[in-house]
Amino acid sequence: MTITTPDPAKHKKAKALKPSSRRPAKELCSECGLCDTYYVHYVKDACAFIHQHIAELEEEAHGRSRNLDNPDDWYFGVSQDMMAARKKQPIEGAQWTGIVSSIACEMLNRGMVEGVVCVQNTKEDRFGPMPVIARTPEEVLAAKVNKPTLSPNLSVLEQIEQSGMKRLLVIGVGCQIQALRAVEKQLGLEKLYVLGTPCVDNVSRAGLQKFLDTTSRSPETVVHYEFMQDFQVHFKHEDGSIEKVPFFGLKTNQLKDVFAPSCMSCFDYVNSLADLVVGYMGAPFGWQWIVVRNDTGQQMLDLVQEQLDTQPVMSQGDRKKAVQQSIPAYDKGVTLPMWAAKLMGIVIEKIGPKGLEYARFSIDSHFTRNYLYVKRNHPEKLDAHVPEYAKRIVGQYKLPEA
Ligand SMILES: Cc1cc2nc3c(=O)[nH]c(=O)nc-3n(C[C@H](O)[C@H](O)[C@H](O)COP(=O)(O)OP(=O)(O)OC[C@H]3O[C@@H](n4cnc5c(N)ncnc54)[C@H](O)[C@@H]3O)c2cc1C
């Protein structure tokens, strides 16, 4: 059941509930924050890991769900436009060029919204997530750059209703946005804008530490990192230096358990329910990737259009063989010696998939891995939890026996 109609009686009852420390999704909980609020009452319908109903929510948010006859829809979701873009004047210290922060600042400056749900960091820890409702551009800018850990963004939902805010922008990743869309009608807003980023392979704070310790030459000085389109992880350090580690050199055998079980079970890499998505995976190296899902998303993008250089999306190469070969290699936790990983990285960078084909490569690799994970660890959930579009993507490959 989708929670579409506000039901004052039910909502009053929900508000009387104390937020629960119980997480009904158990080990699959992505700590989106919903259960920290009285909206926990809706969790069984809203949680992305208990009740998958993306198609229904797409219909409500965008006026249609994915067209299953169109493979682009399988991969990228409902869209009315797509492009590569970057800010002419990047925001210093943003994750990429700061398109997300710029849109949020414009929306506040122009009075389109009264607040922005975003994630600053805690005083003690640059990667420790601290969700806030920003009311000024300065507060939005203080949230720039990824906190690459599970973040309880929805824990601030109660404050929205209490503050009497009527127009709100929420920035978030797929699992947060699925739960948000499911309770949207209960928030008492006149207008909700949703600015999403793609997300994959997220980790708990402890998991992040393990990843940094295992992969970087200087874990304590990392201020920013990204899995880039050149098949390398780029770590930026406090002194401004960039360290590059090829994907194929990651210590897969040690990192196999580092990703959160929720992320190993996620099939919403591209944030299906946001009005506008800003990532990088479908764009050429150095550019951000923009997906406009509906008219609201277009309105948001229009606000910063003049600040951007743009180019059409492109697609080059053929990912399928590489994906098929990587399935058993990942499954067995194969780790290459660094010299071989570097060599392979150089070759793949030259002849490998680019633009939208790189995005398909990444989606295929993660969906096949996640399908196997759910099949092995939660077989009873497999059929209902995996959306139809993801079944079609996974169906293109031969998977190892469970
Ligand atoms: C955990 C995570 C994983 C991602 N993985 C991918 C990926 O695989 N492929 C891809 O194309 N793009 C991915 N992205 C998006 C990409 O890394 C950039 O965030 C995006 O392109 C925006 O860059 P920017 O410079 O415009 O953002 P900025 O202007 O720097 O703003 C970043 C925004 O991200 C929000 N944010 C930070 N941490 C979190 C968090 N943990 N949860 C929710 N919101 C957060 C902040 O509130 C801030 O508003 C991911 C983002 C996150 C947060």
The ligand as an SDF file (V2000), in Angstrom:
LIG
                    3D

 53 58  0  0  0  0  0  0  0  0999 V2000
   27.0530    8.2360   -0.5040 C   0  0  0  0  0  0  0  0  0  0  0  0
   27.0930    8.7510   -1.9240 C   0  0  0  0  0  0  0  0  0  0  0  0
   27.4400    7.8790   -2.9600 C   0  0  0  0  0  0  0  0  0  0  0  0
   27.4320    8.3270   -4.2950 C   0  0  0  0  0  0  0  0  0  0  0  0
   27.7210    7.4410   -5.3110 N   0  0  0  0  0  0  0  0  0  0  0  0
   27.6410    7.8670   -6.5970 C   0  0  0  0  0  0  0  0  0  0  0  0
   27.8420    6.9600   -7.6830 C   0  0  0  0  0  0  0  0  0  0  0  0
   28.1360    5.7840   -7.4830 O   0  0  0  0  0  0  0  0  0  0  0  0
   27.6920    7.4270   -8.9620 N   0  0  0  0  0  0  0  0  0  0  0  0
   27.3780    8.7370   -9.2270 C   0  0  0  0  0  0  0  0  0  0  0  0
   27.2460    9.1090  -10.3890 O   0  0  0  0  0  0  0  0  0  0  0  0
   27.1970    9.6160   -8.2230 N   0  0  0  0  0  0  0  0  0  0  0  0
   27.3250    9.2210   -6.9260 C   0  0  0  0  0  0  0  0  0  0  0  0
   27.1260   10.1070   -5.9100 N   0  0  0  0  0  0  0  0  0  0  0  0
   26.9030   11.5300   -6.2430 C   0  0  0  0  0  0  0  0  0  0  0  0
   28.2030   12.2990   -6.4960 C   0  0  0  0  0  0  0  0  0  0  0  0
   29.2750   11.7780   -5.7320 O   0  0  0  0  0  0  0  0  0  0  0  0
   28.0410   13.8000   -6.1230 C   0  0  0  0  0  0  0  0  0  0  0  0
   27.5170   13.8970   -4.8170 O   0  0  0  0  0  0  0  0  0  0  0  0
   27.1020   14.5120   -7.0430 C   0  0  0  0  0  0  0  0  0  0  0  0
   27.5850   14.4530   -8.3580 O   0  0  0  0  0  0  0  0  0  0  0  0
   26.9450   15.9830   -6.6250 C   0  0  0  0  0  0  0  0  0  0  0  0
   28.1650   16.6520   -6.6820 O   0  0  0  0  0  0  0  0  0  0  0  0
   28.2160   18.2220   -6.3610 P   0  0  0  0  0  0  0  0  0  0  0  0
   29.6050   18.7100   -6.4570 O   0  0  0  0  0  0  0  0  0  0  0  0
   27.1740   18.8930   -7.2100 O   0  0  0  0  0  0  0  0  0  0  0  0
   27.7220   18.1840   -4.8280 O   0  0  0  0  0  0  0  0  0  0  0  0
   27.9830   19.1960   -3.6230 P   0  0  0  0  0  0  0  0  0  0  0  0
   27.5970   20.5770   -4.0490 O   0  0  0  0  0  0  0  0  0  0  0  0
   29.3160   18.9590   -3.0190 O   0  0  0  0  0  0  0  0  0  0  0  0
   26.8460   18.7100   -2.5880 O   0  0  0  0  0  0  0  0  0  0  0  0
   26.8430   17.4030   -2.0780 C   0  0  0  0  0  0  0  0  0  0  0  0
   25.4670   17.1660   -1.4250 C   0  0  0  0  0  0  0  0  0  0  0  0
   25.4140   15.7820   -1.0290 O   0  0  0  0  0  0  0  0  0  0  0  0
   24.6880   15.6910    0.1830 C   0  0  0  0  0  0  0  0  0  0  0  0
   25.2170   14.5230    0.9020 N   0  0  0  0  0  0  0  0  0  0  0  0
   26.4710   14.3620    1.3800 C   0  0  0  0  0  0  0  0  0  0  0  0
   26.6010   13.1500    1.9520 N   0  0  0  0  0  0  0  0  0  0  0  0
   25.3910   12.5520    1.8520 C   0  0  0  0  0  0  0  0  0  0  0  0
   24.8880   11.2800    2.2860 C   0  0  0  0  0  0  0  0  0  0  0  0
   25.6720   10.3760    2.8990 N   0  0  0  0  0  0  0  0  0  0  0  0
   23.5860   10.9920    2.0460 N   0  0  0  0  0  0  0  0  0  0  0  0
   22.7960   11.8820    1.4040 C   0  0  0  0  0  0  0  0  0  0  0  0
   23.2190   13.0950    0.9620 N   0  0  0  0  0  0  0  0  0  0  0  0
   24.5070   13.4110    1.1840 C   0  0  0  0  0  0  0  0  0  0  0  0
   24.9690   16.9970    0.9440 C   0  0  0  0  0  0  0  0  0  0  0  0
   23.8330   17.3560    1.6770 O   0  0  0  0  0  0  0  0  0  0  0  0
   25.2390   18.0050   -0.1830 C   0  0  0  0  0  0  0  0  0  0  0  0
   24.1060   18.8070   -0.3830 O   0  0  0  0  0  0  0  0  0  0  0  0
   27.1160    9.6810   -4.5720 C   0  0  0  0  0  0  0  0  0  0  0  0
   26.7780   10.5470   -3.5290 C   0  0  0  0  0  0  0  0  0  0  0  0
   26.7520   10.0900   -2.2170 C   0  0  0  0  0  0  0  0  0  0  0  0
   26.3660   11.0480   -1.1030 C   0  0  0  0  0  0  0  0  0  0  0  0
  1  2  1  0
  2  3  1  0
  2 52  2  0
  3  4  2  0
  4  5  1  0
  4 50  1  0
  5  6  2  0
  6  7  1  0
  6 13  1  0
  7  8  2  0
  7  9  1  0
  9 10  1  0
 10 11  2  0
 10 12  1  0
 12 13  2  0
 13 14  1  0
 14 15  1  0
 14 50  1  0
 15 16  1  0
 16 17  1  0
 16 18  1  0
 18 19  1  0
 18 20  1  0
 20 21  1  0
 20 22  1  0
 22 23  1  0
 23 24  1  0
 24 25  2  0
 24 26  1  0
 24 27  1  0
 27 28  1  0
 28 29  2  0
 28 30  1  0
 28 31  1  0
 31 32  1  0
 32 33  1  0
 33 34  1  0
 33 48  1  0
 34 35  1  0
 35 36  1  0
 35 46  1  0
 36 37  1  0
 36 45  1  0
 37 38  2  0
 38 39  1  0
 39 40  1  0
 39 45  2  0
 40 41  1  0
 40 42  2  0
 42 43  1  0
 43 44  2  0
 44 45  1  0
 46 47  1  0
 46 48  1  0
 48 49  1  0
 50 51  2  0
 51 52  1  0
 52 53  1  0
M  END
$$$$
